[in-house]
Every structure is written in C-alpha cells, then in structure tokens.
C-alpha cells in the first residue's frame, strides 16, 4: 500500500512540475530556436496505437478564422480520362503568417477506385524553407496543386490531411495545424 502512495505522490509532483513548466513557456517569449511539441499520444483510447491518436480531431490543431482561411478549389470542368488540378491553400490573416520553417505537407489517402493521383504526398518548408511541391509558398499563403485523373464519369472524393503552421507576425507564438481535407471532383 505504501508503494502506491509513493507512486501517486511522484506522479502528482511530476504533473505539477510539467504544468508549471508549460505555464512558464507561455508567458516567456519564444526564441527562433525553440521547437513546438505536437502531442501524438494524448487523447488516444487505452490500447490504441500512437498512429491512431494522430487521427483524433483536436480543436487546437484546426485553423481558427482569426488565423487565416483554408480553401479547396476543385476543378470545374473535369472530364473522364483527362488530368485535372485542384488547389489546396491556406491564406494567413494579416496578423499572422505561414511558418516557412514548419515541415508543411499534404498527405492524400488512397483514392477511390477510378481516380489516379499524380503525387499522394506534397511537401514544402522545413529548416531550408524550400518551396518544394508548393505552387505558392510565402509568409502570406501556402498553395499546393493536386493533380488527379478520373478514369470514368462520376463524382469522387479524395480525402487527406494538410499539415502546416501559422505564427503571429512577431514570430513569438506559432501554432501547428492538421486539417482534414476533402477534394471533390465531378467528371463528365
């Protein structure tokens, strides 16, 4: 029984210590060398893998209207057998900027039968701030062109995730985001 009490006190002390450290980091200024920790296992059901936790929809990982806007522009005139281009973009509001050092990516799930994707993973950013696969990649916006080919006429939905980060204009706070995306095309 005394072991249980000791373990409980240790856990309580660790959680208070972590809480105090977390509070301290929010009030102190971030330096350019600081990294943002993104929780991977938080909120996962007991026994679930860490990968399953990443799919949990967390409000902190969603783009708020004051931070910017996420838009998906589907092709208007898709034809069966012809490649079409959908635009996936995030546009930062004036008080924010796209974090070019964050490893920005779009990962598309396996497409529905009848659709071919030219590239299922598109990347930009990171320490090199490289434009990579992005069509536009600057502090105001990140735009990716997703090339798709529907084999036959019909309506298709291609799902995926868009990972990026926005920072306040001063660069003192950055917010990593993971937005689910759905690209819908109607081929004739």
ZIJOQUI-V169002 format. One record per pair of residues at least 24 apart in sequence whose C-alpha atoms are under 10 Angstrom apart, sorted by the first residue. I is the first residue (numbers start at 0). J is the second residue. Records with the same first field share a line. If there is no record, write none. Layout:
I->J  J
This chain:
25->171  172
27->171
28->170  171  172
29->170  171  172  173
30->170  171  172
31->170  171  172
34->101  173
35->101  164  172  173  174  175
36->175
37->174  175  176
53->177
54->160  177  179
56->177  178  179
57->176  177  178
58->176  177  178
59->174  175  176  177
60->162  163  164  174  175  176  177  178
61->162  174  175  176  177  178  179
62->89  91  163  164  165  174  175  176  177  178
63->176
64->91  92
65->91  92  93  94  95
66->90  91  92  93  94  95  96  97  165  166  167  174
67->91  92  93  94  95  96  97  139  140  165
68->92  140
69->140  141  142  161  178  180
70->142  180
71->142  143  144  180  181  182  183
72->144  182  183  184
73->145  181  182  183  184  185
74->146  147  182  183  184  185  186
75->184  185  186
76->184  185  186  187
77->147  148  149  152  153  154  184  185  186  187
78->148  149  150  151  152  153  184  185  186  187
79->113  114  148  149  150  151  152  153  185  186  187
80->113  114  115  147  148  149  150  151  152  186  187
81->147  148  149  150  151  186
82->114  115  116  117  146  147  148  149  150
83->116  144  145  146  147  148  149  184  186
84->143  144  145  146  147  148  184
85->143  144  145  146  147  182  183  184
86->134  142  143  144  145  146  182
87->133  134  141  142  143  144  145  161  180  181  182
88->133  134  135  136  140  141  142  143  144  161
89->136  139  140  141  142  143  161  163  164  165
90->137  138  139  140  141  142  165
91->138  139  140  141  164  165  166  167
92->139  140  165  167  168
93->139  167  168
94->166  167  168  169
95->138  139  165  166  167  168  169  170  172  173
96->137  138  139  140  164  165  166  167  168  169  170  173
97->124  136  137  138  139  140  141  163  164  165  166  167  168  173  174
98->124  125  128  136  137  138  139  140  141  163  164  165  166  167  168  170  173  174  175
99->123  124  125  126  127  128  129  130  136  137  138  139  140  141  163  164  165  166
100->124  125  126  127  128  129  163  164
101->125  126  127  128  162  163  164  165  173  174  175
102->126  127  128  129  162  163  164  175
103->128  130  131  132  133  136  141  161  162  163  164  175  176  177
104->131  132  133  141  143  160  161  162  163  177
105->132  133  143  145  159  160  161  162  163  177  178  179  180
106->158  159  160  161  162  179  180
107->145  157  158  159  160  161  179  180  181  182
108->157  158  159  160  181
109->157  158  159
110->147  155  156  157  158  159
111->149  155  156  157  158
112->149  150  151  155
113->148  149  150  151  152  153  155
114->147  148  149  150  151  155  156  157  184
115->146  147  148  149  150
116->145  146  147  148  149  157
117->145  146  147  148
118->144  145  146  147
119->145  146  147  159
120->145  159  160  161
121->145  161
122->161  162
123->163
124->163
138->165  166  168
139->165
140->165
145->182
147->182  184
148->184  186
149->184  185  186  187
150->186
151->185  186  187
152->184  185  186  187
153->184  185  186  187
154->183  184  185  186  187
155->181  182  183  184  185  186
156->180  181  182  183  184  185
157->181  182  183  184
158->182  183
